[in-house]
Structures are given as structure tokens and as C-alpha cells.
Amino acid sequence: MAASVTTDFAIPVCTPVASTARFPAKRRRRITPQAGHALEILGHAIEYLTDEFVHRQADLSPRSAELEAVQMLMALNRQVYYECPEVPTLGERVRSMLHLRAA
């Protein structure tokens, strides 16, 4: 199975994109099987739509329905991921075991 690279996908400035500023720094997440399945399905849908968009050599207009659909799916993907609980760091687990408060 071959995978396509869609990292050079440009997003027009006019289209609203969900901000990632409200999300915390990179922390590992405990992903449930249901969330993992949802992330997998969303990832496949995003890849499929972007591949179709690229193969059709569609115009990158801000009103493109395909582009808006990809952005909505990406926002849903982030939402599912960030709803998964964070895995405590080693320091947090040690402090918890020793009943210490974070400084």
C-alpha cells in the first residue's frame, strides 16, 4: 500500500482555521480504542480528500468546498485527540506517590 505525501498542502489565509494556541504543550495522551479508531478514520478521510484535491489540480480558492471539508476534518481530528487524557509525566507520578505538591 502506497501512501501519498500531502505536507505541502497550502491553506489560504482567508479560510478560518481552528487555533491550536489553546492546547497545551506536547504531552503524551492515553488514546482509547474508540478514539484511536476515530483518529484512524478521520486520517484516512483527510488523506483521501487531499489526494483527490491534488490529483484534480483544483484551484486553491478560499471558498473551495473540498478545502473547507479537509479543514473541518482536521479540526475534528485535533478535537478527538485533545479530548484524550494526558499521561502524567514521570515527575508528576513520583510527586503523586510521595504526596508532594507541585512547586
PyMOL commands that set and color helices and strands:
alter all, ss='L'
color gray80, all
select helices_A, chain A and resi 33-55+65-83+90-97
alter helices_A, ss='H'
color red, helices_A
deselect
rebuild
show_as cartoon
